[in-house]
């Protein structure tokens, strides 16, 4: 997450964009998608602590990642529309006409100031530390927890004094065959300067076969299973002045252990 210094009032105004009634009206549509096409199952949502909490998840599905809809539906079903869930997302999601829609749904640019504002207000936010590096990973690494060395989420939780709630998911990366992140192509076309991305995902699927990001293939009806793990009180477990890398390693280790168990219980790709 990037650091952007904003006046406190400006950050609060960003939180006010979320429209709880509008989100409640959107949930039935999201539920239809995640419960039919993806047959999603979420366990452990009752483990969410009261007050502010930072959910930390792996990210799957490439250009059609379904992690947020799956978690949002389960969170809403457990806690209702009155407990807000905010999502920290890449700047690309706020371009053009999509910006107002995303903000109304509770999406915010992925900055530490936005994260702190949510958590300090007693809200819950979900972050994907691996970001586009994680979501565009090859299928051969579909069950590997890898945040690409990003540890900012630990500092964010410490600053706000809230627990980290790890979340793991399996199945999303089976929506098509993910071959490569396409770093060399992105570098060739200088996309990091133009679009703030280092990747042009190379995938194979239906109906377009081999694609370089666009047009996106239709996602296979892969079964997605998600598990919310026990909250981590950083100070209680690691002391008043914890080592950031040690906390990050512990979070990823617990997530990997849980993901390995989900993998062990998964009988077939796509079918679940």
C-alpha positions in Angstrom: 0.0 0.0 0.0 1.2 3.4 -0.9 1.6 6.3 1.6 -0.5 9.4 0.8 -0.8 12.2 3.3 -4.4 13.5 3.2 -6.2 15.9 5.5 -8.2 14.0 8.1 -11.5 15.5 6.8 -10.7 14.3 3.2 -10.1 10.8 4.4 -13.4 10.8 6.4 -15.2 12.0 3.3 -13.9 9.0 1.4 -15.4 6.7 4.0 -18.8 8.5 3.6 -19.0 7.5 0.0 -20.0 4.0 0.9 -23.8 3.6 0.7 -25.0 0.8 3.0 -28.5 0.6 1.4 -27.0 0.4 -2.1 -24.6 -2.4 -1.0 -27.5 -4.3 0.6 -29.3 -4.1 -2.7 -26.2 -5.3 -4.6 -25.6 -8.4 -2.3 -28.5 -10.5 -3.8 -26.9 -10.2 -7.3 -23.4 -11.0 -6.0 -24.9 -14.0 -4.0 -26.5 -15.3 -7.2 -23.1 -15.3 -9.0 -20.9 -16.7 -6.2 -23.4 -19.3 -5.0 -24.3 -20.6 -8.5 -21.4 -20.2 -10.9 -18.7 -20.6 -8.2 -20.6 -22.6 -5.6 -18.7 -20.6 -3.0 -18.4 -21.8 0.6 -17.0 -19.6 3.4 -16.2 -20.9 6.9 -15.0 -19.1 10.0 -16.6 -15.7 9.4 -17.9 -15.9 12.9 -14.3 -15.5 14.1 -14.3 -11.8 13.2 -13.6 -9.7 16.3 -15.7 -6.7 17.2 -14.6 -3.3 16.1 -11.8 -2.6 13.6 -10.0 -5.5 12.0 -7.7 -6.0 9.0 -8.5 -9.0 6.9 -5.5 -10.2 4.9 -6.1 -12.6 2.0 -4.4 -14.3 -0.9 -5.8 -13.1 -4.3 -6.9 -15.3 -7.1 -8.6 -15.3 -10.5 -6.6 -13.0 -12.7 -8.7 -10.3 -14.4 -11.9 -11.8 -13.0 -11.0 -12.2 -9.4 -13.9 -13.2 -7.2 -12.4 -13.0 -3.8 -14.1 -9.7 -2.8 -17.6 -10.8 -3.9 -17.3 -14.1 -2.1 -16.1 -12.5 1.1 -18.5 -9.6 0.9 -21.6 -11.9 0.6 -20.4 -14.0 3.6 -19.6 -10.9 5.7 -23.0 -9.4 4.9 -24.9 -12.6 5.7 -23.1 -12.8 9.0 -23.1 -9.1 10.1 -25.6 -7.3 7.9 -25.3 -4.0 6.0 -24.8 -1.9 9.1 -21.3 -3.2 9.7 -19.3 -1.8 6.9 -16.7 -3.7 4.9 -14.3 -1.6 3.0 -12.0 -2.9 0.2 -8.6 -1.4 -0.6 -8.1 -1.7 -4.3 -5.7 -0.8 -7.2 -6.1 2.7 -8.7 -7.2 1.1 -12.1 -10.6 0.3 -10.5 -11.4 4.0 -10.0 -10.8 5.1 -13.6 -13.6 6.7 -15.6 -17.2 5.9 -14.8 -16.4 3.0 -12.6 -14.9 5.3 -9.9 -18.2 6.5 -8.3 -19.7 2.9 -8.4 -16.6 1.4 -6.7 -16.6 4.1 -4.0 -20.3 3.6 -3.4 -19.7 -0.1 -2.8 -17.0 0.6 -0.2 -13.9 0.4 -2.3 -11.0 2.8 -1.5 -7.6 3.4 -3.2 -5.0 1.2 -1.5 -3.2 3.7 0.7 -2.2 3.4 4.3 -4.1 6.5 5.2 -7.3 5.1 3.8 -6.7 1.8 5.6 -6.0 3.7 8.9 -9.1 5.8 8.5 -11.3 2.7 8.1 -9.7 0.8 11.0 -9.7 3.8 13.4 -13.4 4.3 12.7 -14.1 0.8 13.9 -14.6 -0.6 10.4 -13.3 -3.7 8.8 -11.2 -3.6 5.6 -9.7 -6.4 3.5 -6.4 -6.1 1.8 -4.5 -8.4 -0.7 -0.8 -7.7 0.1 0.3 -9.7 -3.0 -1.9 -7.5 -5.2 -1.5 -8.0 -9.0 1.7 -10.0 -8.4 -0.4 -12.6 -6.5 -3.6 -12.5 -8.6 -1.7 -13.1 -11.9 0.5 -15.9 -10.6 0.9 -18.9 -12.8 -1.4 -21.9 -12.2 1.6 -23.9 -11.1 1.7 -21.7 -8.0 -2.0 -21.5 -7.4 -1.8 -22.7 -3.8 1.3 -20.7 -2.8 1.0 -17.8 -0.4 3.4 -15.1 -1.7 3.1 -11.4 -1.0 6.2 -10.5 -3.0 7.9 -9.3 0.2 5.2 -6.7 1.0 4.8 -6.2 4.7 3.0 -2.8 4.9 -0.2 -4.5 6.1 1.5 -5.4 9.4 2.5 -1.7 10.0 -1.1 -0.7 9.1 -2.6 -3.0 11.7 0.0 -2.0 14.3 -0.7 1.7 13.8 -4.4 1.3 14.1 -4.1 -1.1 17.0 -6.3 -3.7 15.4 -5.9 -7.5 14.9 -5.0 -9.1 11.6 -7.5 -11.7 10.4 -5.9 -14.0 7.9 -8.2 -15.4 5.1 -7.3 -18.1 2.6 -9.1 -19.2 -0.5 -8.7 -22.0 -3.1 -10.3 -22.5 -6.5 -10.2 -19.0 -7.9 -7.0 -19.5 -9.8 -8.6 -22.5 -11.6 -10.9 -20.2 -13.6 -8.6 -20.7 -16.5 -5.0 -21.7 -17.2 -2.7 -18.9 -16.0 0.6 -19.2 -17.8 2.7 -16.1 -16.9 2.5 -12.7 -15.4 3.9 -11.2 -18.6 6.5 -8.9 -16.9 8.6 -8.6 -20.0 5.7 -7.5 -22.1 4.6 -4.9 -19.6 8.2 -3.6 -19.4 8.4 -3.4 -23.1 5.3 -1.2 -23.3 6.2 0.8 -20.2 2.9 -0.1 -18.5 4.2 0.7 -15.1 4.5 4.3 -16.0 1.2 4.4 -17.9 -1.1 2.2 -15.8 0.8 1.4 -12.6 1.1 -2.2 -13.5 4.1 -4.4 -14.1 2.1 -7.3 -15.7 0.3 -8.4 -18.8 -1.2 -11.7 -17.8 -0.9 -14.5 -20.3 -3.7 -17.0 -20.0 -5.4 -19.8 -21.9 -9.1 -20.4 -21.7 -12.5 -20.2 -23.4 -13.5 -18.8 -25.9 -10.4 -16.8 -27.0 -7.7 -19.4 -26.3 -4.3 -17.8 -25.7 -4.7 -14.1 -24.6 -2.5 -11.3 -23.4 -4.8 -9.7 -20.8 -7.5 -8.8 -23.3 -10.0 -10.0 -24.3 -10.5 -11.8 -21.1 -11.7 -15.4 -21.4 -14.9 -16.5 -19.6 -14.1 -17.9 -16.2 -14.7 -21.6 -15.7 -17.3 -22.5 -13.0 -14.6 -23.4 -10.5 -15.7 -24.1 -6.9 -14.2 -21.5 -4.5 -13.7 -22.4 -0.8 -12.7 -19.7 1.6 -11.6 -20.0 5.2 -11.4 -17.2 7.8 -8.6 -18.0 10.3 -8.2 -17.0 14.0 -7.5 -13.3 14.5 -3.9 -12.4 15.4 -3.3 -9.8 18.2 0.1 -8.6 17.1 1.2 -7.0 20.4 -0.1 -9.9 22.5 1.8 -12.4 20.5 4.9 -10.5 19.4 5.3 -7.8 22.0 5.1 -4.0 22.1 7.9 -3.6 19.5 7.4 -6.5 17.2 9.7 -7.4 14.3 7.6 -6.7 11.2 9.3 -9.4 9.2 8.7 -12.0 12.0 5.0 -11.1 12.1 4.7 -11.3 8.3 6.4 -14.7 8.3 4.0 -15.9 10.9 0.9 -14.7 9.1 2.0 -16.3 5.8 3.0 -19.5 7.5 -0.5 -19.9 9.1 -2.1 -19.0 5.8 0.0 -21.5 4.0 -0.8 -24.3 6.5 -4.5 -23.6 6.1 -4.3 -23.4 2.3 -2.4 -26.7 2.2 -5.3 -28.3 4.2 -7.8 -26.9 1.7 -5.7 -28.3 -1.1 -5.6 -31.7 0.6 -9.4 -31.8 0.8 -9.9 -30.7 -2.8 -10.6 -33.7 -4.9 -10.6 -32.3 -8.5 -9.6 -29.0 -10.2 -12.6 -26.8 -11.0 -15.1 -29.3 -9.6 -13.8 -29.0 -6.1 
